[in-house]
Amino acid sequence: MIRLGLRLATAGGREAVLRLVVIGVAVALGVGMLLSALAGIHALTAQNARYAWLNTGAAPSTVTGADPLWWQAREDYFQGRPVVRVDLAATSPRSPVPPGLARLPGPGEYYASPDLAALLRTTPADQLGGRFPGHPVGTIGRAALPAPDSLVVVVGHPPEEMAARDATRVSAIATADPANCARCVVGIDRDGMLLLLSVVSAAMIFPVLMFIGTATRLAAARREQRFAAMRLVGATPRQVSALAAAESAVAAVAGTVAGFGLYLLLRPAIARVPFTGARFFVEDLSLRAVDVLVVGVGVPVGAAVAAWLALRRVRISPLGVSRRVTPRPPRAWRVVPLLLGLGELALVVGHRPGSTDGQTAAYLSGFLVTMAGLVVAGPWLTMVGSRLLASRARRPAALIAARRLADSPQAGFRAVSGLVLALFVVAAATGIITTIIANRGAPRADSVAARTLTTSFWQNRVPEGQHRPAADDVPAALRSVPGVRHVYVVRANPAEPQVVLAPIGPGDPPPPEWWPGLISCAELSGTPEYGQCPPGARVVTVSTNLLLSGPMVAPLAGQVPVWPAVDLDPADVDRLPVISVVVDTDGSDAARERARTLLETALPLGSLPSTVAEDQSDFTRQLVQWQRLADVVMLASLPIAGCGLAVAVVGGLTERKRPFSMLRLAGVPLAVLRRVVLLESVVPLVVVAAVAIGTGFLAAHLFISAQMEYRLEPPGSGFYLMVAAGLALSLAIVASALPLLRRITGPETARNE
């Protein structure tokens, strides 16, 4: 029976070949996406493991041997790109060596990553190279680089110099995977990224699975008739099932092989997409033997099972094919699950659970019920769209298409069902990300928060007994740097604790703990962007960066603070230790980097200079990558849905070629029939897209309102343009199948049928 099934699959004429090709293409797309998702998970694990050594010294280590290593890791920036800087000092030749280094750098030596070494060769030293004392002695190897374009530098110092810093003595280089390390401070939120990649993969693969199901049903009526005839001449249900499975397995095996080739072809392009904020090494996008085995065997088996289920009516009875009646129209109750899901999300707005686990369960269940509700409500929505089209029909094509959809809305919705979850996920993700960026995103490039550099000494505490920076330690050359407008010196306030509490939200006044510094009103005058003094005040308390902001939130837009006055003499304030230096630049890269280099070399005990925009760049960059993932889902799902529509159109045409032929013989123009077919595809596609996007935005609004108390910010025009372009491409794919209508509806079809 298997040999007969293979012969029927390959010797059934152009129709059989077309069906095999379409199924093979659908399987290849699904396998390629599935393999890419699996490889992305493995690449995520490999990239995260290479962050491990950077967590050395994150927590004080117990020195057990006689060969400790002084270690200090900090994050620097260059033109908005993060630079990981590791300062260290060996205490003996047997001190541990980080991965990727041939040996430990001595005083006046440093190792740089390949991309940073290239920047050092092409960038003026006063903007970058001057930060690293000495000369390069080598390049950091791949084993220590999380990504191909990582900027990492390891600088050597004398032990006595590192002892005077806020450094840690360690006896070993960290090797713990950040995903399994509670105290690690550098690395990827692997669980979160795995959840995100899983959701994205499901959103991308679901349309492909629906495409496979649609392709399997291509020419289903003719195949059912053929198998029913076999049943009438004595074939058993088991034999018919074997024939159907063999036909589908042929295409599935070919598609699986093509899918592996598609994955290998796309792997270099996937590696360049910064899903985690950094690119992958191509070699990291690898597959395990179990992945190859499961996909290589599971996909053809799954396709065979799908074919077995699709032709179940023939197995029940050889006459089951002829017993066809118009299905009952879907009822309005199908909307209930959708309303229940949205109702659950709305309930969380007023009654948010107190625990994180409770909130996760509430949101997750709400979104899952909403997505299931969209699928259940799809046929009813299609029927409503068809009735609306029929009520406004002024031409025969619109009326015929509306009646056809109303007769079988399940079939009309089935072709676009794969689009529902993809558009819902994309719309919800876009709404949430757009709102968060609008409220907590990085400041504009021309804002005061993007052009103001700050280095502080209260975050990295100066060791006991060491010199606290004074005004004379601030390099005078800062004021002569082209593009530097002003240099402010903020001094310690003996009356305030030098700590920072939880970040404030937009509109909240900053607590006093964010005003640990003092500055004279004479120095602050003339620059209202950094705040004003009350009338008659000579000294005020200010935040360390002179902005109403903590390290993790943007300055309050448009708000000029009036700093609280302090009854102190400016002369007494001038003798207090410096806790921060604030440099106001014109926002140019050259001015900002020259000032940064001067501050780092003159004040090595302070935190590395940064702007508020740079401090927030990691969070903003992560949001942008999530948005890119959402865009990938949309751009991939819409054309796949269009392919599914095209297959459904071809299948519908082949099954209805006799009625269409009779209409042409009766005088109906071919253009009218083409409009009928096109409208049958347009109505479900547009209705489903509109409802899915609207539901996604509503779910995003409910989530944002409950979790962050933000108002939903509408996405930019780019989102709508992408949706419109994707829908247009889907319809163009459908239109490409319309020329088939002329060939299959000629007079010979009506005569032969």
VOGU-3710 file (C-alpha; in Angstrom, 3 decimals, decimal comma):
1> mirlglrlat> 0,000/0,000/0,000  2,856/2,364/0,703  4,264/1,731/-2,806  0,841/2,417/-4,303  0,539/5,584/-2,241  3,913/6,820/-3,489  2,873/6,073/-7,075  -0,404/7,945/-6,666  1,442/10,876/-5,103  3,891/11,223/-8,014
11> aggreavlrl> 1,774/10,068/-10,961  -1,432/11,976/-10,379  -0,885/14,661/-12,985  -0,150/18,363/-12,539  -2,676/18,648/-9,753  -0,869/16,055/-7,634  2,522/17,601/-8,381  1,222/21,043/-7,427  -0,141/19,692/-4,161  3,169/18,024/-3,327
21> vvigvavalg> 5,122/21,184/-4,143  2,873/23,375/-2,001  3,021/20,966/0,943  6,791/20,742/0,554  7,155/24,532/0,581  4,927/24,828/3,644  6,888/22,155/5,492  10,202/23,771/4,486  9,100/27,114/5,913  7,943/25,518/9,138
31> vgmllsalag> 11,084/23,419/9,540  13,337/26,384/8,740  11,636/28,546/11,373  11,592/25,752/13,935  15,292/25,025/13,468  16,111/28,737/13,636  14,223/29,017/16,923  16,034/26,001/18,393  19,393/27,332/17,219  18,558/30,739/18,713
41> ihaltaqnar> 17,943/29,140/22,097  21,309/27,367/21,940  23,023/30,599/20,825  21,426/32,437/23,737  22,886/29,888/26,161  26,337/30,078/24,558  26,366/33,879/24,585  25,260/34,025/28,196  28,028/31,614/29,238  30,671/33,980/27,831
51> yawlntgaap> 29,428/36,704/30,179  30,432/34,561/33,172  34,008/35,833/33,604  32,823/39,451/33,712  30,992/38,673/36,966  34,291/38,060/38,745  34,306/40,236/41,819  30,590/40,967/41,679  30,516/39,864/45,302  33,493/39,732/47,688
61> stvtgadplw> 35,371/36,468/47,297  37,198/34,565/49,973  40,891/34,464/49,098  42,022/30,928/49,814  45,388/30,873/48,056  48,504/32,991/47,991  47,852/34,310/44,478  44,929/36,750/44,652  44,029/39,131/41,862  42,808/42,700/42,273
71> wqaredyfqg> 39,686/43,108/40,119  37,367/45,987/39,201  34,845/45,720/36,327  32,836/48,747/35,203  30,812/49,871/32,217  32,145/52,702/30,087  30,682/54,208/26,906  31,912/55,443/23,560  29,500/57,244/21,238  26,561/55,488/22,867
81> rpvvrvdlaa> 28,080/51,994/22,688  28,806/50,231/26,003  32,432/49,393/26,738  33,167/46,811/29,443  36,336/47,881/31,248  38,174/45,509/33,579  41,001/46,970/35,672  43,152/44,376/37,417  46,496/43,804/39,069  48,311/40,543/39,620
91> tsprspvppg> 49,894/39,897/42,990  52,079/37,027/41,703  52,861/35,186/38,462  50,320/32,535/39,499  47,335/34,901/39,696  44,344/33,601/37,682  44,121/34,639/34,024  40,730/35,540/32,461  39,658/33,634/29,342  40,702/35,024/25,985
101> larlpgpgey> 44,041/36,394/27,284  47,464/34,913/26,690  48,638/36,306/30,031  47,724/38,956/32,570  48,522/42,506/31,428  51,180/44,213/33,511  51,166/47,847/34,605  50,877/50,057/31,532  49,525/47,223/29,334  46,054/46,323/28,143
111> yaspdlaall> 44,158/43,869/25,956  41,322/45,088/23,716  38,587/43,241/21,826  38,888/43,276/18,011  36,203/45,945/17,495  37,620/48,149/20,248  41,135/47,733/18,847  39,847/48,921/15,473  38,229/51,960/17,119  41,475/52,754/18,950
121> rttpadqlgg> 43,336/52,797/15,638  40,882/55,154/13,952  39,783/57,430/16,832  41,855/60,348/18,199  43,539/59,366/21,451  42,001/62,262/23,371  38,546/60,783/22,662  39,212/57,117/23,483  42,774/55,802/23,692  43,806/58,206/26,434
131> rfpghpvgti> 41,513/56,416/28,909  43,673/53,302/28,898  47,171/53,909/30,260  50,064/52,265/28,479  50,025/50,323/25,222  48,152/47,311/23,803  49,813/43,905/24,133  47,233/41,731/22,418  43,665/41,104/21,359  41,024/39,475/23,539
141> graalpapds> 40,046/36,081/22,129  36,589/34,908/21,191  36,254/32,814/24,356  35,871/36,044/26,358  33,611/37,948/23,938  29,839/37,644/24,374  29,308/38,939/20,824  31,429/39,568/17,707  31,112/43,348/18,116  31,604/43,484/21,912
151> lvvvvghppe> 33,772/46,330/23,180  35,898/44,959/26,029  39,226/46,111/27,477  41,371/44,575/30,239  43,832/47,096/31,742  46,757/46,224/33,984  47,794/48,306/37,035  50,241/48,095/39,919  48,761/46,246/42,936  49,146/49,258/45,241
161> emaardatrv> 47,127/51,398/42,849  44,283/48,885/42,709  44,348/48,549/46,490  43,501/52,253/46,710  40,432/51,782/44,526  37,046/50,222/45,140  38,469/46,916/43,880  37,945/43,338/45,009  40,539/40,656/45,722  39,587/37,415/43,998
171> saiatadpan> 41,252/34,026/43,899  39,504/32,649/40,797  37,779/33,829/37,642  34,014/33,377/37,725  32,688/30,525/35,594  29,063/30,277/36,759  26,457/30,695/34,046  24,683/34,021/34,773  21,370/32,237/34,248  22,094/30,111/37,333
181> carcvvgidr> 23,928/32,733/39,395  21,895/34,786/41,863  24,711/37,257/42,558  25,814/37,809/38,960  25,378/41,367/37,714  26,326/40,906/34,051  24,515/38,627/31,638  21,223/37,947/29,926  17,890/37,312/31,575  17,893/33,877/29,991
191> dgmllllsvv> 14,506/32,799/31,345  12,887/35,983/30,087  14,546/35,703/26,683  13,616/32,032/26,388  10,010/32,912/27,163  10,161/35,720/24,614  11,740/33,531/21,921  9,201/30,800/22,642  6,296/33,220/22,224  7,820/34,640/19,041
201> saamifpvlm> 8,506/31,162/17,662  4,965/30,054/18,402  3,574/33,211/16,806  5,674/32,570/13,689  5,182/28,817/13,449  1,415/28,857/14,038  0,691/30,467/10,616  3,008/27,931/8,995  1,169/25,041/10,644  -2,119/26,433/9,365
211> figtatrlaa> -0,478/26,779/5,943  0,500/23,095/6,062  -3,050/22,156/7,037  -4,471/24,223/4,179  -2,007/22,729/1,707  -2,852/19,215/2,869  -6,516/19,902/2,120  -5,677/21,022/-1,437  -7,905/19,056/-3,831  -9,329/17,282/-0,800
221> arreqrfaam> -12,677/16,683/-2,520  -11,096/14,873/-5,473  -8,827/12,812/-3,220  -11,770/11,866/-1,002  -13,673/10,689/-4,045  -10,694/8,609/-5,173  -10,254/7,009/-1,755  -14,020/6,430/-1,466  -13,917/4,550/-4,766  -11,133/2,368/-3,388
231> rlvgatprqv> -13,264/1,635/-0,348  -16,122/0,544/-2,609  -13,902/-1,963/-4,414  -12,692/-3,489/-1,144  -9,959/-1,307/0,374  -9,971/-1,310/4,158  -9,864/1,880/6,288  -6,313/0,962/7,353  -5,203/0,700/3,712  -6,799/4,039/2,825
241> salaaaesav> -5,053/5,646/5,794  -1,712/4,226/4,633  -2,273/5,658/1,145  -3,108/9,120/2,505  -0,142/9,062/4,888  2,270/7,983/2,146  1,172/10,853/-0,120  1,742/13,455/2,555  4,951/11,850/3,822  6,581/12,210/0,394
251> aavagtvagf> 6,122/15,972/0,399  6,918/16,250/4,106  10,255/14,456/3,737  11,244/16,659/0,807  10,101/19,760/2,700  12,041/18,721/5,794  15,254/18,369/3,790  14,616/21,745/2,167  13,911/23,214/5,616  17,360/22,181/6,839
261> glylllrpai> 18,841/23,866/3,780  16,765/26,989/4,443  18,046/27,098/8,021  21,676/26,868/6,867  21,010/29,595/4,307  19,434/31,947/6,852  21,845/31,261/9,705  24,335/34,076/8,864  21,490/36,587/8,560  19,916/35,442/11,842
271> arvpftgarf> 23,269/35,805/13,619  23,360/39,500/12,671  20,006/40,225/14,321  20,707/41,528/17,880  17,900/39,680/19,647  19,606/40,145/23,027  21,051/43,576/22,257  24,180/41,943/20,814  24,821/39,861/17,711  25,511/36,129/17,799
281> fvedlslrav> 28,533/34,287/16,510  27,381/32,192/13,553  28,853/29,097/15,191  26,634/29,655/18,231  23,558/29,071/16,093  24,025/25,330/16,229  21,766/22,322/16,496  22,047/19,342/18,805  21,744/15,768/17,569  18,431/15,433/19,398
291> dvlvvgvgvp> 17,112/18,536/17,576  17,975/17,066/14,181  16,446/13,714/15,118  13,217/15,125/16,534  12,622/17,522/13,648  13,812/15,154/10,925  11,515/12,357/12,096  8,745/14,247/13,839  7,742/16,580/11,003  7,083/13,861/8,371
301> vgaavaawla> 5,251/11,786/10,973  3,176/14,819/11,928  2,318/15,499/8,287  1,202/11,898/7,846  -0,985/12,127/10,943  -2,492/15,385/9,658  -3,389/13,715/6,361  -4,861/10,768/8,225  -7,094/13,108/10,228  -8,034/15,222/7,193
311> lrrvrisplg> -9,540/12,233/5,359  -11,305/10,676/8,341  -14,710/10,822/6,637  -13,646/8,267/4,035  -12,609/5,834/6,763  -16,032/6,051/8,384  -17,919/5,129/5,260  -17,168/5,004/1,533  -20,404/6,947/0,992  -19,505/9,624/3,556
321> vsrrvtprpp> -18,054/11,841/0,833  -21,393/12,216/-0,927  -23,286/13,002/2,271  -22,505/16,676/2,410  -24,813/19,299/3,825  -24,384/22,955/4,512  -22,933/23,318/8,023  -24,859/25,241/10,622  -23,857/28,893/10,826  -21,671/29,795/13,804
331> rawrvvplll> -23,490/31,290/16,783  -22,759/34,457/18,708  -21,652/32,440/21,747  -18,261/32,114/20,033  -17,465/35,664/21,156  -17,871/34,729/24,846  -14,327/33,309/25,337  -12,867/36,469/23,807  -14,893/38,675/26,137  -13,925/36,503/29,113
341> glgelalvvg> -10,224/36,938/28,354  -10,516/40,710/28,022  -12,705/40,791/31,121  -10,043/39,001/33,140  -7,422/41,549/32,044  -9,803/44,382/32,896  -10,407/42,872/36,335  -6,669/43,010/37,060  -6,723/46,792/36,505  -8,740/47,340/39,653
351> hrpgstdgqt> -7,665/44,249/41,616  -4,027/43,582/40,817  -2,576/40,644/42,800  0,027/41,631/45,362  2,613/38,963/44,514  4,659/38,675/41,343  3,541/35,076/40,803  -0,076/36,127/41,161  0,331/38,917/38,627  2,091/36,585/36,180
361> aaylsgflvt> -0,679/34,004/36,473  -3,387/36,645/36,016  -1,804/38,239/32,950  -0,762/34,971/31,330  -4,160/33,347/31,723  -5,871/36,502/30,493  -3,767/36,672/27,343  -4,115/32,937/26,639  -7,901/33,034/27,009  -8,031/36,101/24,767
371> maglvvagpw> -5,970/34,382/22,059  -8,110/31,253/22,241  -11,187/33,467/22,075  -9,952/35,062/18,846  -9,611/31,653/17,209  -13,033/30,515/18,442  -14,725/33,761/17,381  -13,066/33,813/13,946  -15,814/31,968/11,974  -18,558/34,100/13,539
381> ltmvgsrlla> -16,640/37,294/12,714  -16,208/36,068/9,145  -19,940/35,430/8,901  -20,692/38,921/10,220  -18,322/40,373/7,616  -20,013/38,379/4,847  -23,463/39,581/5,907  -22,243/43,164/6,001  -20,827/42,700/2,493  -24,125/41,197/1,287
391> srarrpaali> -26,162/44,073/2,741  -24,040/46,603/0,848  -23,543/44,599/-2,332  -24,289/46,561/-5,490  -22,615/44,217/-7,947  -23,017/40,512/-8,665  -19,446/39,692/-7,615  -19,918/41,094/-4,114  -23,235/39,289/-3,650  -21,882/35,911/-4,831
401> aarrladspq> -18,795/36,240/-2,596  -20,903/37,212/0,407  -23,271/34,270/-0,044  -20,336/31,899/-0,484  -18,719/33,096/2,765  -22,013/32,991/4,633  -22,529/29,414/3,465  -19,189/28,249/4,950  -17,543/30,887/7,183  -15,388/28,197/8,821
411> agfravsglv> -13,643/27,531/5,520  -13,195/31,251/4,878  -11,668/31,821/8,298  -9,494/28,710/8,208  -7,240/30,211/5,530  -6,387/33,247/7,681  -6,571/31,682/11,144  -2,805/31,538/11,332  -2,762/35,306/11,124  -4,893/35,873/14,225
421> lalfvvaaat> -2,390/35,078/16,962  0,507/36,650/15,081  -1,258/39,991/14,651  -2,583/39,900/18,205  0,889/39,254/19,665  2,455/41,930/17,456  -0,190/44,551/18,276  -0,043/43,864/22,016  3,768/43,888/22,064  3,936/47,055/19,976
431> giittiianr> 1,439/48,859/22,203  3,246/47,869/25,406  6,743/48,650/24,104  5,704/51,960/22,526  4,106/53,079/25,784  7,086/52,084/27,930  9,530/53,828/25,593  7,387/56,969/25,624  7,434/57,046/29,426  10,790/55,530/30,297
441> gapradsvaa> 12,780/55,491/27,102  16,084/57,191/26,496  15,961/60,995/26,245  16,265/62,650/22,867  19,763/63,097/21,475  19,480/66,881/21,821  18,148/66,813/25,399  20,058/67,964/28,475  20,062/64,383/29,777  21,873/63,173/26,651
451> rtlttsfwqn> 24,555/65,841/26,649  25,389/66,029/30,392  28,256/63,864/31,663  28,491/62,988/35,355  31,166/61,217/37,346  30,454/60,641/41,021  32,298/59,463/44,105  29,392/58,473/46,353  28,449/55,373/44,395  32,017/54,002/44,264
461> rvpegqhrpa> 33,046/54,890/47,795  36,605/56,056/48,360  38,349/53,596/50,735  38,784/54,679/54,318  41,787/56,929/54,799  42,207/57,660/51,099  42,162/61,114/49,568  38,699/62,446/48,763  38,690/64,472/45,522  38,746/68,237/45,881
471> addvpaalrs> 38,029/71,004/43,406  41,720/71,233/42,519  41,594/67,646/41,263  39,068/68,527/38,550  41,087/68,946/35,349  41,197/72,560/34,248  41,517/71,354/30,674  37,829/70,407/30,752  36,808/74,021/30,333  38,977/74,408/27,250
481> vpgvrhvyvv> 37,546/71,398/25,395  35,634/72,563/22,298  31,948/71,943/22,922  32,116/71,999/26,747  29,811/74,743/27,981  30,208/74,528/31,724  31,765/72,378/34,456  29,902/72,049/37,764  31,369/70,721/41,007  28,891/69,199/43,493
491> ranpaepqvv> 30,167/68,801/47,055  29,253/66,526/49,915  26,369/67,526/52,150  27,171/66,519/55,751  23,482/66,633/56,660  22,277/64,147/54,029  22,985/60,400/53,606  24,802/59,675/50,355  22,507/56,888/49,200  19,869/56,561/46,522
501> lapigpgdpp> 16,497/55,026/47,212  14,010/53,510/44,750  13,507/55,352/41,438  10,646/57,803/41,241  7,940/57,734/38,620  6,924/60,493/36,230  5,271/63,345/38,120  6,558/62,285/41,545  8,719/64,792/43,432  12,270/63,598/44,099
511> ppewwpglis> 12,860/62,592/47,728  15,492/64,391/49,796  17,785/61,374/49,528  18,363/62,405/45,918  19,725/65,758/47,052  22,940/64,687/48,771  25,086/67,425/47,243  25,699/71,115/47,721  26,430/73,791/45,152  26,684/77,552/45,365
521> caelsgtpey> 24,034/79,633/43,631  26,759/81,687/41,986  27,973/78,582/40,151  24,438/77,502/39,283  23,289/80,865/37,957  22,733/81,326/34,251  21,830/77,691/33,522  18,111/77,213/34,295  18,102/73,702/32,793  19,906/72,461/35,885
531> gqcppgarvv> 17,583/74,162/38,361  17,260/77,478/40,141  17,950/78,877/43,594  15,189/80,359/45,758  15,323/84,163/46,140  18,110/85,188/48,512  19,706/81,727/48,721  23,475/81,327/48,424  23,796/77,527/48,683  21,299/74,816/47,699
541> tvstnlllsg> 21,084/71,040/47,927  21,048/69,269/44,558  21,130/65,805/43,047  24,520/64,499/42,000  23,800/64,966/38,288  21,870/68,258/38,684  18,846/66,599/37,075  15,590/65,438/38,621  16,528/61,849/37,943  17,948/58,751/39,466
551> pmvaplagqv> 20,150/56,346/37,563  17,259/54,436/36,019  14,611/57,006/35,046  14,618/59,891/32,605  14,547/63,517/33,757  11,087/64,919/34,164  10,418/66,580/30,851  10,013/70,335/30,966  10,328/70,619/34,739  12,900/73,114/36,062
561> pvwpavdldp> 13,528/72,378/39,744  13,865/74,996/42,441  16,447/73,468/44,751  16,016/73,778/48,551  18,193/76,427/50,190  20,792/75,589/52,853  22,012/78,022/55,492  25,737/77,612/54,773  28,481/79,980/53,742  29,751/79,411/50,178
571> advdrlpvis> 33,331/79,648/51,445  32,711/76,770/53,844  31,117/74,726/51,054  34,183/75,198/48,850  36,254/73,295/51,406  34,001/70,202/51,387  34,945/67,048/49,405  33,711/66,700/45,837  31,087/63,989/45,262  30,416/64,583/41,574
581> vvvdtdgsda> 31,564/66,542/38,550  28,904/67,510/36,006  29,985/68,553/32,516  27,532/70,322/30,218  28,466/69,746/26,559  26,913/70,806/23,273  25,878/67,186/22,663  28,513/66,447/20,005  30,303/63,107/20,143  33,742/64,724/20,058
591> arerartlle> 33,061/67,042/23,007  31,430/64,313/25,081  34,196/61,758/24,473  37,052/64,232/25,065  35,487/65,304/28,359  34,921/61,678/29,326  38,553/60,782/28,638  39,812/63,708/30,723  37,563/62,776/33,647  38,557/59,110/33,598
601> talplgslps> 42,271/59,802/33,559  42,192/62,616/36,155  39,654/61,047/38,560  40,164/57,261/38,454  38,529/56,750/41,862  35,130/57,929/40,640  32,467/56,132/38,686  33,075/56,132/34,943  31,442/59,242/33,437  28,103/58,699/31,747
611> tvaedqsdft> 24,932/60,488/30,749  21,405/59,635/31,848  20,695/58,541/28,280  23,604/56,105/28,407  22,574/54,794/31,805  19,204/53,943/30,320  20,564/52,641/27,018  20,534/48,958/28,045  16,858/49,091/29,004  15,916/51,071/25,902
621> rqlvqwqrla> 18,012/48,820/23,672  16,234/45,772/25,044  12,852/47,315/24,304  13,962/48,101/20,768  15,070/44,483/20,261  11,701/43,255/21,495  10,038/45,580/19,026  12,219/44,161/16,258  11,138/40,666/17,219  7,521/41,789/17,004
631> dvvmlaslpi> 8,205/43,273/13,572  9,810/40,001/12,460  6,693/38,115/13,542  4,479/40,455/11,541  6,639/40,587/8,422  6,965/36,798/8,372  3,371/35,950/9,268  1,550/38,154/6,789  3,152/36,703/3,638  2,720/33,178/5,024
641> agcglavavv> -0,943/33,941/5,599  -1,070/35,205/2,020  0,409/31,918/0,821  -2,219/30,079/2,824  -4,882/32,217/1,199  -3,453/31,494/-2,246  -3,505/27,756/-1,573  -7,065/28,019/-0,285  -8,015/29,935/-3,426  -6,438/27,326/-5,676
651> gglterkrpf> -8,126/24,530/-3,740  -11,479/26,286/-3,904  -11,117/26,883/-7,638  -10,300/23,263/-8,396  -13,265/22,084/-6,345  -15,661/24,609/-7,924  -14,420/24,624/-11,496  -17,636/23,054/-12,838  -19,945/25,711/-11,268  -17,624/28,460/-12,474
661> smlrlagvpl> -17,544/26,886/-15,940  -21,332/26,835/-16,049  -21,423/30,509/-15,028  -19,037/31,382/-17,837  -21,198/29,434/-20,296  -24,196/31,398/-18,994  -22,440/34,647/-19,927  -20,817/35,765/-16,673  -17,620/37,662/-17,555  -14,325/36,238/-16,301
671> avlrrvvlle> -13,566/39,546/-14,529  -16,668/39,083/-12,353  -15,553/35,617/-11,309  -12,108/36,960/-10,442  -13,680/39,639/-8,240  -15,733/36,936/-6,511  -12,633/34,938/-5,667  -10,723/38,046/-4,546  -13,559/39,254/-2,293  -13,831/35,818/-0,690
681> svvplvvvaa> -10,213/36,286/0,410  -10,320/39,997/1,240  -13,250/39,911/3,669  -11,845/37,323/6,135  -8,358/38,834/5,888  -9,458/42,400/6,612  -11,968/41,454/9,320  -9,518/39,200/11,142  -6,677/41,726/10,876  -8,819/44,572/12,218
691> vaigtgflaa> -10,212/42,553/15,131  -6,834/41,013/16,035  -5,033/44,367/16,009  -7,796/46,110/17,952  -7,901/43,329/20,526  -4,114/43,432/20,851  -4,144/47,173/21,533  -6,957/46,765/24,064  -5,077/43,990/25,879  -1,926/46,153/25,889
701> hlfisaqmey> -3,895/49,071/27,342  -5,311/46,912/30,112  -1,874/45,485/30,941  -0,152/48,888/30,937  -2,920/50,430/33,050  -2,810/47,651/35,626  0,946/47,131/35,881  2,451/50,589/35,329  -0,485/52,999/35,465  0,435/54,413/32,051
711> rleppgsgfy> -1,899/55,456/29,283  -1,513/53,515/26,054  0,570/55,434/23,547  -0,452/54,738/19,937  2,337/53,352/17,766  3,871/55,436/15,021  2,935/55,401/11,378  5,613/52,784/10,691  3,519/50,098/12,387  0,452/50,810/10,278
721> lmvaaglals> 2,528/51,055/7,114  4,015/47,630/7,811  0,575/46,154/8,427  -0,758/47,722/5,233  2,266/46,538/3,251  1,930/43,031/4,656  -1,776/42,855/3,835  -1,108/44,209/0,355  1,576/41,572/-0,170  -0,794/38,855/1,041
731> laivasalpl> -3,469/40,008/-1,399  -0,898/40,211/-4,187  -0,031/36,568/-3,531  -3,726/35,712/-3,733  -4,056/37,676/-6,973  -1,202/35,649/-8,456  -3,481/32,580/-8,355  -6,318/34,228/-10,295  -4,940/33,489/-13,803  -5,678/29,836/-13,028
741> lrritgpeta> -9,371/30,696/-13,254  -9,270/31,083/-17,062  -7,601/27,723/-17,615  -9,892/25,617/-15,422  -13,272/27,159/-16,313  -13,347/26,604/-20,050  -16,232/24,856/-21,890  -14,352/21,552/-21,885  -14,499/21,507/-18,079  -18,302/21,663/-18,056
751> rne> -18,442/18,971/-20,749  -15,943/16,619/-19,093  -17,355/16,990/-15,597
//
